[in-house]
Amino acid sequence: MSTNRNKRSTSDANYDYIRAEKGLAEVVDYSIDYAKTFALVTPADTISSSSWAISANGTLGAISTSGSIATAFISGGTKIGELIRLTNTMITAGGRTHVRLILIKVVNRLAEIPVVLPAIVV
């Protein structure tokens, strides 16, 4: 992922997924690099197509692929603490299908900005 906010891979009973965060008003890009996946097959594979799906509480913007990287811009989220599900389905030139899930927690970025109040002169 190109955004490095709390990026980590984890898994639940059914899926491996990536956890991330975004602010309520942010428009951010998320990228998945399939280079390590491609390196596991001979000859090395490439992206033939990449499609994205997003839960109803998010908005999918521009999508692209470059080399081994699939990228999607997203916005949205309706309340602090909710999760947006972003799924990438990538098909390789060799006919393989890979699906990755990104769970994006909507956070209050304004709470992270330090506020300095002016001194009160009495």
C-alpha positions in Angstrom: 0.0 0.0 0.0 1.3 3.4 -0.8 -0.1 4.9 2.4 1.9 3.7 5.4 -0.7 4.2 8.1 -0.8 1.2 10.3 -0.1 -1.1 7.4 0.1 -4.7 8.4 -1.1 -8.0 7.1 -3.2 -10.3 9.2 -5.8 -13.0 8.7 -9.1 -14.2 9.9 -10.8 -17.6 9.4 -11.4 -17.0 5.7 -9.1 -14.4 4.3 -5.7 -12.8 4.5 -6.2 -9.1 4.7 -4.4 -5.8 5.1 -5.5 -3.4 7.8 -5.3 0.4 7.1 -6.8 3.7 8.3 -8.1 6.8 6.6 -9.5 10.1 7.9 -13.2 10.8 7.4 -12.6 13.5 4.8 -9.4 12.0 3.2 -9.1 10.8 -0.4 -6.3 8.3 -0.4 -4.7 5.7 -2.6 -4.2 2.0 -1.7 -1.8 -0.1 -3.7 -1.1 -3.9 -3.7 2.3 -5.0 -5.0 2.1 -8.5 -6.5 5.8 -8.8 -7.2 6.4 -11.5 -4.6 3.4 -13.5 -5.9 4.7 -13.3 -9.4 8.2 -14.4 -8.4 6.8 -17.7 -7.2 6.0 -18.9 -10.7 8.2 -19.6 -13.7 8.1 -17.8 -16.1 7.3 -14.7 -14.0 3.7 -13.6 -14.5 2.2 -10.2 -15.0 -1.1 -8.4 -14.4 -3.6 -8.9 -17.2 -6.5 -7.2 -15.4 -7.3 -5.7 -12.1 -10.7 -4.8 -10.7 -11.8 -3.3 -7.4 -14.9 -3.5 -5.3 -15.8 -1.3 -2.3 -18.4 -1.5 0.5 -21.4 0.8 0.3 -19.9 3.2 2.9 -16.9 4.0 0.6 -16.5 5.6 -2.8 -14.1 4.1 -5.4 -12.2 6.7 -7.5 -9.5 6.3 -10.1 -7.9 2.8 -10.5 -4.7 1.9 -12.3 -2.0 -0.8 -12.7 1.7 -0.3 -13.2 4.1 -3.2 -13.5 3.2 -5.5 -10.5 1.2 -2.9 -8.6 -2.6 -2.4 -8.6 -3.8 0.9 -7.2 -7.2 2.4 -6.2 -8.1 5.8 -4.8 -10.9 5.9 -2.3 -12.9 8.4 -0.3 -15.9 8.2 2.0 -16.9 6.8 5.2 -19.9 8.1 7.1 -18.7 7.8 10.7 -15.6 7.4 12.9 -14.8 3.8 13.7 -16.6 2.1 10.8 -14.8 -0.3 8.4 -14.6 0.1 4.7 -14.0 -3.1 2.7 -11.8 -2.7 -0.4 -11.3 -5.8 -2.5 -8.9 -6.3 -5.4 -9.3 -9.1 -7.9 -6.3 -9.5 -10.2 -6.0 -11.9 -13.1 -2.6 -12.7 -14.4 -1.5 -13.1 -18.0 -0.9 -16.8 -17.1 -4.6 -17.2 -16.1 -4.2 -17.1 -12.3 -6.7 -15.2 -10.1 -5.6 -13.5 -6.9 -8.0 -11.7 -4.5 -6.8 -9.3 -1.7 -8.9 -7.6 0.9 -8.0 -4.3 2.6 -10.0 -3.4 5.7 -9.9 0.4 6.2 -10.9 1.8 9.6 -12.3 5.4 9.4 -10.5 7.5 12.1 -10.7 11.1 13.4 -7.5 12.7 11.9 -8.5 16.1 13.4 -7.9 14.6 16.9 -4.3 14.0 15.9 -3.5 17.6 15.1 -2.0 19.3 18.2 -3.8 22.5 19.1 -1.8 25.3 20.7 -4.0 27.9 22.5 -2.8 31.4 22.8 -1.6 32.5 26.3 -4.2 34.5 28.2 -2.7 37.8 29.5 -4.4 38.9 32.7 
